[in-house]
Protein backbone atom coordinates (compact mmCIF):
# COMPACT_ATOMS: atom_id res chain seq x y z
CA UNK A 1 0.00 0.00 0.00
CA UNK A 2 1.53 3.37 -1.02
CA UNK A 3 2.30 5.94 1.67
CA UNK A 4 0.96 9.44 1.00
CA UNK A 5 3.85 11.78 1.75
CA UNK A 6 1.79 14.89 2.43
CA UNK A 7 -0.30 13.06 5.03
CA UNK A 8 2.83 11.74 6.74
CA UNK A 9 4.27 15.24 6.83
CA UNK A 10 1.08 16.72 8.28
CA UNK A 11 0.97 14.09 11.02
CA UNK A 12 4.67 14.65 11.75
CA UNK A 13 3.95 18.34 12.30
CA UNK A 14 1.30 17.46 14.89
CA UNK A 15 3.78 15.19 16.66
CA UNK A 16 6.28 18.05 17.04
CA UNK A 17 4.14 19.63 19.75
CA UNK A 18 4.38 18.40 23.34
CA UNK A 19 4.23 19.67 26.94
CA UNK A 20 7.48 21.60 26.50
CA UNK A 21 6.81 22.82 22.95
CA UNK A 22 3.22 24.03 23.00
CA UNK A 23 3.88 26.71 20.37
CA UNK A 24 6.30 26.72 17.45
CA UNK A 25 7.45 29.24 14.85
CA UNK A 26 7.24 28.23 11.22
CA UNK A 27 11.05 28.41 11.03
CA UNK A 28 11.31 25.95 13.94
CA UNK A 29 8.90 23.55 12.25
CA UNK A 30 10.78 23.93 8.96
CA UNK A 31 14.08 23.09 10.66
CA UNK A 32 12.66 20.11 12.54
CA UNK A 33 11.05 18.75 9.38
CA UNK A 34 13.95 19.49 7.07
CA UNK A 35 11.52 21.14 4.65
CA UNK A 36 11.40 24.51 2.92
CA UNK A 37 9.27 27.13 4.68
CA UNK A 38 6.88 27.38 1.72
CA UNK A 39 6.11 23.65 1.93
CA UNK A 40 5.60 23.84 5.68
CA UNK A 41 3.40 26.90 5.26
CA UNK A 42 1.10 25.00 2.88
CA UNK A 43 0.86 22.07 5.29
CA UNK A 44 0.11 24.38 8.21
CA UNK A 45 -2.59 26.22 6.30
CA UNK A 46 -4.26 22.92 5.42
CA UNK A 47 -4.18 21.79 9.05
CA UNK A 48 -5.36 25.23 10.14
CA UNK A 49 -8.30 25.12 7.74
CA UNK A 50 -9.42 21.85 9.38
CA UNK A 51 -8.83 23.31 12.89
CA UNK A 52 -6.09 20.81 13.77
CA UNK A 53 -3.62 23.70 14.02
CA UNK A 54 -4.24 27.30 15.04
CA UNK A 55 -2.06 30.41 15.02
CA UNK A 56 -1.57 32.58 18.08
CA UNK A 57 -2.59 36.09 16.93
CA UNK A 58 -0.27 37.71 19.50
CA UNK A 59 3.03 36.16 18.43
CA UNK A 60 2.29 34.38 15.13
CA UNK A 61 3.36 30.99 16.50
CA UNK A 62 1.45 27.82 15.73
CA UNK A 63 -0.17 25.51 18.28
CA UNK A 64 -2.46 22.49 18.30
CA UNK A 65 -6.10 23.27 17.52
CA UNK A 66 -9.34 22.46 19.27
CA UNK A 67 -10.26 19.82 16.71
CA UNK A 68 -7.73 17.52 18.40
CA UNK A 69 -9.46 18.05 21.74
CA UNK A 70 -12.78 17.21 20.13
CA UNK A 71 -11.42 14.07 18.46
CA UNK A 72 -9.62 12.99 21.62
CA UNK A 73 -12.71 13.39 23.75
CA UNK A 74 -14.68 11.39 21.20
CA UNK A 75 -12.20 8.52 21.33
CA UNK A 76 -12.17 8.49 25.14
CA UNK A 77 -15.95 8.68 25.47
CA UNK A 78 -16.41 6.07 22.74
CA UNK A 79 -14.20 3.52 24.49
CA UNK A 80 -15.85 4.21 27.86
CA UNK A 81 -19.33 4.09 26.39
CA UNK A 82 -18.67 0.88 24.50
CA UNK A 83 -17.44 -0.85 27.65
CA UNK A 84 -20.45 0.30 29.66
CA UNK A 85 -22.92 -0.50 26.88
CA UNK A 86 -21.72 -4.04 26.19
CA UNK A 87 -23.79 -5.68 28.94
CA UNK A 88 -26.90 -3.85 27.73
CA UNK A 89 -26.39 -5.03 24.16
CA UNK A 90 -25.94 -8.58 25.42
CA UNK A 91 -29.10 -8.35 27.50
CA UNK A 92 -31.11 -6.94 24.57
CA UNK A 93 -29.97 -9.66 22.21
CA UNK A 94 -30.54 -12.38 24.79
CA UNK A 95 -34.09 -11.23 25.61
CA UNK A 96 -35.17 -10.56 22.02
CA UNK A 97 -33.03 -13.03 20.11
CA UNK A 98 -32.28 -10.19 17.67
CA UNK A 99 -29.19 -8.21 16.67
CA UNK A 100 -28.48 -5.10 18.74
CA UNK A 101 -26.15 -2.27 17.73
CA UNK A 102 -24.42 0.71 19.31
CA UNK A 103 -23.69 3.56 16.89
CA UNK A 104 -22.14 7.03 16.96
CA UNK A 105 -21.89 9.95 14.56
CA UNK A 106 -18.68 10.12 12.53
CA UNK A 107 -18.63 12.97 10.03
CA UNK A 108 -21.62 12.68 7.70
CA UNK A 109 -22.45 9.07 8.59
CA UNK A 110 -23.11 6.80 11.51
CA UNK A 111 -20.73 4.01 12.49
CA UNK A 112 -21.33 0.83 14.47
CA UNK A 113 -18.94 0.69 17.42
CA UNK A 114 -20.40 -2.51 18.85
CA UNK A 115 -22.98 -5.20 18.05
CA UNK A 116 -24.34 -8.39 19.54
CA UNK A 117 -26.26 -11.09 17.68
CA UNK A 118 -29.14 -13.00 19.29
CA UNK A 119 -29.97 -16.64 18.72
CA UNK A 120 -32.81 -15.72 16.33
CA UNK A 121 -30.75 -13.19 14.40
CA UNK A 122 -30.67 -13.75 10.65
CA UNK A 123 -29.26 -10.33 9.74
CA UNK A 124 -25.57 -10.60 8.86
CA UNK A 125 -24.92 -7.44 6.81
CA UNK A 126 -23.72 -5.37 9.76
CA UNK A 127 -20.29 -5.36 11.36
CA UNK A 128 -18.40 -3.28 13.91
CA UNK A 129 -16.84 -0.31 12.12
CA UNK A 130 -19.41 -0.32 9.31
CA UNK A 131 -20.49 3.16 8.25
CA UNK A 132 -24.23 3.63 7.81
CA UNK A 133 -26.36 6.34 6.14
CA UNK A 134 -28.07 8.89 8.37
CA UNK A 135 -31.28 9.24 6.33
CA UNK A 136 -32.19 5.57 5.96
CA UNK A 137 -31.30 3.93 9.28
CA UNK A 138 -32.90 4.14 12.71
CA UNK A 139 -29.56 4.88 14.36
CA UNK A 140 -28.83 7.54 11.73
CA UNK A 141 -32.14 9.29 12.35
CA UNK A 142 -31.44 9.40 16.09
CA UNK A 143 -27.97 10.83 15.46
CA UNK A 144 -29.53 13.57 13.32
CA UNK A 145 -32.64 14.33 15.36
CA UNK A 146 -30.76 15.18 18.57
CA UNK A 147 -28.26 17.57 16.96
CA UNK A 148 -28.56 21.28 17.62
CA UNK A 149 -29.82 23.44 14.79
CA UNK A 150 -26.37 24.58 13.68
CA UNK A 151 -24.90 21.07 13.55
CA UNK A 152 -27.95 19.68 11.77
CA UNK A 153 -27.75 22.39 9.14
CA UNK A 154 -24.08 21.58 8.49
CA UNK A 155 -24.75 17.85 8.28
CA UNK A 156 -27.55 18.26 5.76
CA UNK A 157 -26.18 21.17 3.71
CA UNK A 158 -24.79 18.94 0.95
CA UNK A 159 -26.30 15.65 2.06
CA UNK A 160 -26.81 13.03 -0.64
CA UNK A 161 -30.11 11.16 -0.25
CA UNK A 162 -28.95 7.90 -1.81
CA UNK A 163 -31.99 5.68 -2.53
CA UNK A 164 -31.38 2.24 -1.02
CA UNK A 165 -34.90 0.80 -1.29
CA UNK A 166 -38.21 2.10 -2.64
CA UNK A 167 -39.00 3.30 0.91
CA UNK A 168 -35.86 5.39 1.45
CA UNK A 169 -36.42 9.05 2.37
CA UNK A 170 -35.63 11.14 -0.70
CA UNK A 171 -35.41 14.79 0.38
CA UNK A 172 -34.86 17.27 3.20
CA UNK A 173 -38.53 18.00 3.84
CA UNK A 174 -39.44 14.34 4.30
CA UNK A 175 -36.42 13.80 6.52
CA UNK A 176 -37.21 16.82 8.69
CA UNK A 177 -40.75 15.54 9.22
CA UNK A 178 -39.29 12.20 10.26
CA UNK A 179 -36.83 13.87 12.65
CA UNK A 180 -39.65 15.86 14.24
CA UNK A 181 -41.46 12.56 14.87
CA UNK A 182 -38.29 11.09 16.39
CA UNK A 183 -38.07 13.95 18.88
CA UNK A 184 -41.79 13.74 19.61
CA UNK A 185 -41.80 10.01 20.32
CA UNK A 186 -38.26 9.47 21.60
CA UNK A 187 -37.34 6.73 19.14
CA UNK A 188 -36.62 6.19 15.44
CA UNK A 189 -37.64 3.45 13.05
CA UNK A 190 -36.19 2.28 9.76
CA UNK A 191 -39.07 0.56 8.00
CA UNK A 192 -37.26 -1.29 5.19
CA UNK A 193 -35.61 1.99 4.18
CA UNK A 194 -32.03 0.72 4.27
CA UNK A 195 -32.41 -3.00 3.53
CA UNK A 196 -35.47 -4.70 1.99
CA UNK A 197 -37.23 -6.86 4.55
CA UNK A 198 -35.33 -5.36 7.50
CA UNK A 199 -36.95 -3.16 10.14
CA UNK A 200 -34.93 -1.47 12.88
CA UNK A 201 -35.73 0.65 15.94
CA UNK A 202 -33.35 2.92 17.86
CA UNK A 203 -33.26 5.23 20.90
CA UNK A 204 -30.75 7.87 22.05
CA UNK A 205 -28.05 7.61 24.71
CA UNK A 206 -27.36 10.96 26.41
CA UNK A 207 -24.76 12.37 28.81
CA UNK A 208 -25.27 14.33 32.03
CA UNK A 209 -25.89 17.56 30.07
CA UNK A 210 -28.55 15.86 27.99
CA UNK A 211 -26.35 15.84 24.88
CA UNK A 212 -26.43 12.93 22.48
CA UNK A 213 -23.60 10.42 22.83
CA UNK A 214 -24.82 7.51 20.72
CA UNK A 215 -27.81 5.47 19.64
CA UNK A 216 -28.72 1.88 20.49
CA UNK A 217 -30.87 -0.25 18.20
CA UNK A 218 -32.50 -3.59 17.50
CA UNK A 219 -32.65 -5.00 13.95
CA UNK A 220 -35.41 -7.40 12.90
CA UNK A 221 -36.77 -9.15 9.85
CA UNK A 222 -40.29 -8.02 8.90
CA UNK A 223 -41.17 -11.61 8.06
CA UNK A 224 -40.22 -12.85 11.55
CA UNK A 225 -41.34 -10.01 13.86
CA UNK A 226 -44.91 -8.69 13.69
CA UNK A 227 -46.00 -5.21 14.78
CA UNK A 228 -47.11 -6.19 18.28
CA UNK A 229 -43.84 -7.97 18.96
CA UNK A 230 -41.88 -5.00 17.60
CA UNK A 231 -43.74 -2.78 20.08
CA UNK A 232 -42.64 -5.09 22.90
CA UNK A 233 -39.06 -4.80 21.65
CA UNK A 234 -39.41 -1.02 21.51
CA UNK A 235 -40.57 -0.85 25.13
CA UNK A 236 -37.57 -2.98 26.14
CA UNK A 237 -35.24 -0.82 24.04
CA UNK A 238 -36.54 2.41 25.60
CA UNK A 239 -36.02 0.98 29.08
CA UNK A 240 -32.52 -0.18 28.12
CA UNK A 241 -31.65 3.20 26.63
CA UNK A 242 -32.81 5.00 29.76
CA UNK A 243 -30.77 2.72 32.04
CA UNK A 244 -27.67 3.00 29.88
CA UNK A 245 -27.97 6.79 29.76
CA UNK A 246 -28.32 6.86 33.54
CA UNK A 247 -25.24 4.71 34.04
CA UNK A 248 -23.25 6.88 31.64
CA UNK A 249 -24.35 9.97 33.56
CA UNK A 250 -24.02 8.79 37.15
CA UNK A 251 -22.56 5.29 37.20
CA UNK A 252 -25.57 4.07 39.17
CA UNK A 253 -27.50 1.73 36.86
CA UNK A 254 -27.30 -2.02 37.26
Phi, psi and omega in degrees: 000127182290144177267131180271111189300319183295325178292317178301316180296318180297317179293325178296322176300314180300324182286347179290336183274138175209193183297329180273329182244078181277338177223142181223143172283158179297327179293325178293318179294319180299317179294314180298322184276339185070032182238155177294148182302324181294322177293314179297320180300318179296318179296317180296319180295323177295314178295324179292322179298327180268004177069020174273341176227144173226160183249128178291118184292342182280323184235358177078000180283158180260148178214166179295143183265171184290342179299326179292325176295315179299313180294320180295317178296324178295316180297314181298311182294326180295314179296316179297314182296318181298318180296317180292321187284342189303317182293330179287321176297317179299317181295317178300312182293326179291318184283331182257337186077006185253173178277131176244147183229152168239126184227150177232166176278133176221098183069237182256025179213167170266165176215135177285124177254350172196157177203152175223136181258135177272171184292339178264359187292127177243003183266117186241004186285340185270158176203155176296131183095351180290132177274139184231147180295151180276331187273344188240002181240152179296316178299316180300320179294322176298314182297331176278314189299327186262016172279154173286169187301320182294314180295319180297319180298318179296316182297325186259001186300317179236031187290136180260115182275075181294124179282120182255331172217179179284359178253000182295137175299136190249349184205171184298317183298315179294322179293317181298321177298319178295318180294324176299320178294322178300313180294325181291320186260343178083013177207165178234154177227140171249106185261077182060032182268339182249325178220129177302133178083358182248131178235130183233150175232148183212153177226160182277155169243126186237156178270188184298328180275003181081012180272148182291131174255318188194182174225147178238140188220165171233132178253136181223161171266132180303323183290340184254339185234112180278172187301317181296319179292322177298323177296321176298317178297321180296317178300318178295319180295318178299316179297318179295316179298320179294318181292319179295317178300319180294320179292321177298321183286313192237347183069033186244348184285158180235000000 
